[in-house]
Amino acid sequence: MTSVRFDERVVIVTGAGNGLGKSHALEFARRGAKVVVNDLGGSAFGDGASKSAADLVVDEIIAAGGEAVANYDSVTDGEKIVQSALDNFGRIDVVINNAGILRDKSFIKMTEDDWDLVYQVHVKGAFKVSHAAWPYMREAEYGRLIFTASAAGIYGNFGQANYSMAKLGLHGLSQTLAIEGKKANILVNTIAPIAGSRLTETILPPPLVEQLKPEFVTPLVVKLCDENSHDTGGLYEVGAGWMGQLRWERSKGVGFNLGNGISAEDVNDNWAAITGFDNADHPRSGQEAMMAMMQNLQNR
């Protein structure tokens, strides 16, 4: 079995003071990486700030013989986090976009501030850190990025319209960066984890939170960031020791004869075929997804 190592690699982990981020940071350091432990130190709801969370993780890494520095900037100041990696270690190889908050409310009660703050931390924060690191990765022709989505983004969840928007948005960003980065050996993937954390403890029973250890998620993150990995543009659900990849699925659909015109009644009559998933297709790109539509232009 070939061991996965990160010797001389520099890894940024955002939101690394607790939960998943802490687990990721400790494991990368254990495998030889130099780690920038970023954490603003605020609450799970985006309030406040403290240096203690990041400092404690750094202390744990150093006590175990690893190398790490703490960074206390907000992810919306992503360029400062990347500069911390450059100032302390001279390079940047891996970015784990993990930082996040919750502002759960039903849509009718959700304020614009609830929406904006979740967007700022999850989406703009991941953009800012990744965008600042991207030129250095392109120049080095090497990089690994992980974006952290969730089941709420994939399937929706009551009271989490803002969180769901942000989490699925991160996967869309990840898919495009995977396309743009591939020639430069920059691999980009998305995980949708379930783990015990300050976020999930607000919605899951305490005994379940205790069982859903972040350490059950981290091995997938490490594998996807391995220098020998070739996977990019993927979306993976992971938690409780289970891992699986998701892909889009589309029904075979119906191509209507354009020469006859199309009415709502035609759609209604063919609804079972339009929505049926027997022998479904699995488009792998926007171009592939459009082929059926473009071919139907000849159906007259």
Secondary structure, 3 states (H helix, E strand, C coil): CCCCCCCCCEEEECCCCCHHHHHHHHHHHHCCCEEEEECCCCCCCCCCCCCHHHHHHHHHHHHCCCEEEEECCCHHHHHHHHHHHHHHHCCCCEEEECCCCCCCECCCCCCHHHHHHHHHHHHHHHHHHHHHHHHHHHHHCCEEEEEECCHHHHHCCCCEHHHHHHHHHHHHHHHHHHHHHHHHCEEEEEEEECCCCCCHHHCCCHHHHHHCCHHHCHHHHHHHCCCCCCCCCCEEEEECCEEEEECCCECCCCCCCHHHCCCHHHHHHCHHHHHCCCCCECCCCHHHHHHHHHHHCCCC
